[in-house]
Amino acid sequence: MFSPQGPSLRELAIQALSSVERGYDLLAPKFDRTPFRTPDRILDATAAALRPFGPFGDGLDVCCGTGAGMRILRPLCDGRTTGVDFSAGMLEQARGAHPDAEWVQADVRDLPFDAEFDLAVSFGALGHFLPGERATLFAGVRRALRPGGVFAFPVGAPPPVTSGLYWALLGFDAAMRVRNAVWRPPFVMYYRTCPLHALRDDLTAAGFTVSTVPLESLGRLDDGSPRGRLVLARKPGTA
């Protein structure tokens, strides 16, 4: 499916009926050949938006998957770069692609870091957390950052209700809720549970100062608003 080298429909079905961790362990060898891997254009847009705020010291990729975030962390950070994920399979792929980075297996709701990083990023992972779990996640990221450190991640503009994408995402989330109601273990992946206003509120409650900048290279909508924004959540203090 997706490409001759990508996962088959049967493999995706097995993944979807597994836990999140087991599902990604199974998908890991073919993950980078699916649309689920963050596109380079989003990574590059994020790097361009972050560059004026750098350079940074040590960098952390939260929910790093196969390590795509290293594409931007290494040029932006003068110190060490680290990825953390709970999937052993995804980390195995990341180590093979980026042997000079550090890789840590951990549940990001209980990050094993204390004031060690100046920049933390995350790509495409927030849908794996229920809204009630974000407070714990964001508190852990804040703890992992040094004073003045930044947690950054891109968010896309919500699709208009008249678009096919809106209904596709609505249908996916509905199907996932039905699946999790009748099948165990659950597989948490929702596309419509992370609106910008809710993320801003949760980050502020976790003690961050929050701002956003447009990802200009992604273009703008017909009404002039950006197609994507970079959320910048700064831990108070002096770097």
N, C-alpha and C positions, 0 to 999 in steps of 0.2 A: 504494500500500500504506500502511496505518496511517491515512491520511486522504486526501481527494481532492487535497490539495496536497503530499502526501508522495511518496517515491520508489516507482516501480513495482517489481514482482517482478523484471522484467528488469534494471532499473537496479541493484537490490541484488545480483543475480547477477554483473553485470559488475564491481561494486565488490569483491565477495568473491573474484573471480578475478584481481584486481589486487594490486599491492603495497599495504602499509598507507598509504603517502604518496599514491599515485595514487588509491587507493580513497576516501580522504577528500577529495581534490581534487574527485572526481566527485560525492560525496555532499553537499559543503558547501552548495550553494544550498538544499537541502531538509532539511538535518540537523536544524534546530530543529523540524521537524514530524514527527520520528520519536521513538520511545521511547528512543533512544540518548542524547538530550540529558538532562543531569542535571535531574531534576524540581525545581521551585522549592521544594517542601517540604523537600528535602534541603539545598538551598542555605540556606534560612532557618533550618533546625535547626543547621546549621554556624555560621552567623552568631551565633545566640543562644548557642551554646556557647563561641565565641571572644570574645564581647564582654567578659566579665569579665577577660580577659587583656590587653585593649587600653587605650587606643588604640595603634595601631601607626604606624610611620613610612611607609616605602615597602613596597609589596606586589607580589608576583609570583604569577601563575597559571601553573603548570607544566603543559604540554599543554593550553593554553587553549581549543583548538577555536574555536568561534564566539563565545567571550567570555562565556559564561553566568556564570563566576566573578566577573565585575566587579560582579554584583548584590550581592555581599557585600564585595569588596575595597574598593570606594570608600567605603562608610560606615565601615569599620573602620580605614582608613588615612588619615593626615593628609597624607602626601606623594604621590609619583607612584605610579601603578599601571601594571604592565607585564604583558603576556601573551606567552608564548613557545610556539611550535608549529612542527612541520616542514612542515605542509601550507599551501601558499600559498593554496589555495582557502578553507580554514577561516579563515585570517587576513584574507582579503579580506572575508568576512562579518563578522568581528569589528570590523574598522576601520569598516565601514559602520554597525554598531550602536553603537559606542563610539568616536567620533572623537577624544575628548579623552584616551584612554589611549595608551600606547606599545605597539607590537606588534613582536615580533622573530621572524624565521624562523630556526630553529636546531634541530639535533638535541639533545634534552634530555639525551642521554647525554654531551654535551660542551657544557654550558651556558657561554655567554660572559660570565659575571658573576663578580665577585670582591668579596665583602663589601659588597653594594649594597642589600640588602633586610632588613626586619625581620620580615616575614611572608611565607611562601610557602604556597600552597594547591594542591591538585590534586583533580580530580573524575573518577572513572570511567576513569582512564587506566592504572592499574598493570597491568591485564591485557594491555596491549600490550607488556609487557616480560617476557622469559623470566626465571625466577628467578635465573639466573646474571648477568643484566644489572643487577639491582637495586643491587648494590654500587656500580657506576659511577654510576648515576642518583642514588643517595642522597648519594654523595660530592660530586657536582656541586651538588646543592641545598645541602648544608652549606657548600660554598665560596661560594655565592651569598649566603648569609645573613651578617649582621653578628653579632658576639658577642651572645649572648642571644636571637638570632632564633629564630622558631618555624616549623616545617614542619607543616602540619595537613592532614588529609584524612579523610573519613568512610569507615567500613567497616560493612557490614551483618552481622548475625548469620547464621551458616551455616544454611540451611534444613534441617529435619529430614529424615532419610532416607525417611520415610513421605510426604513432600509431593511434589506434582507438580513444584514448582519445582526440587527437588533433582535429579530425573531429567531435567528439561528442560536444566538447566545441564550435567549430566554428559553428556547426549547431544550438546549443542552442542560441548563441548570435545573429545569423541571425534571428531565429524565434522570439526572444525577440524584435528585431528592427522592424520586421513586425508588431508584436502585438502592439507596442507603436505607430506605424505610423497610425494604424486604430482604436485604442481603447483608450478611456480615462476613468479614469485617468491612467497615465503611471505607469508601474511597472519596476523600474530601477534595473536590476541585470544582469551584464555582467561579463564573466569570462576572457575576453582577452583584457581588457582596462587598466590593471595595470602591464605592464612589469616593471621589476626592474629598468631599466635605467630611465624610466619616473618618477617612484616614487622617485628615488634618486634626479633627477633634481628638482622636485616639493618640496621636503623636504629641499633641499639646498636653493631654492628660498625663502622658508618660514623662513629661518634663523637657520636651524639646521646644525650641523656637522654630516655627515652620514658615517657609516661603516656597514659592515655585518660580521656575523660569520656563519660558516656552522652548520647545525643541524645534528650532526654526527649520532645520533641514528636512523635517518631516512634512512641512507645508502647513497650509491653513485651510480651514473649511470655508464654505461659501459665505458665511457670516463674518469671516475675518478672524475667528478664534483659532488658536493653534490646534493641530491634530494631536499633539502630544505635549505634555509638560513634564519637567523634572521636579520632583518633590525634594526639597532640601530641608532636612530636619537637623538642626544644630544643637549639640549639647552645650549648655551654658558654661562659661569659663573662658580662660585664655589658653590658647594652644601653646 
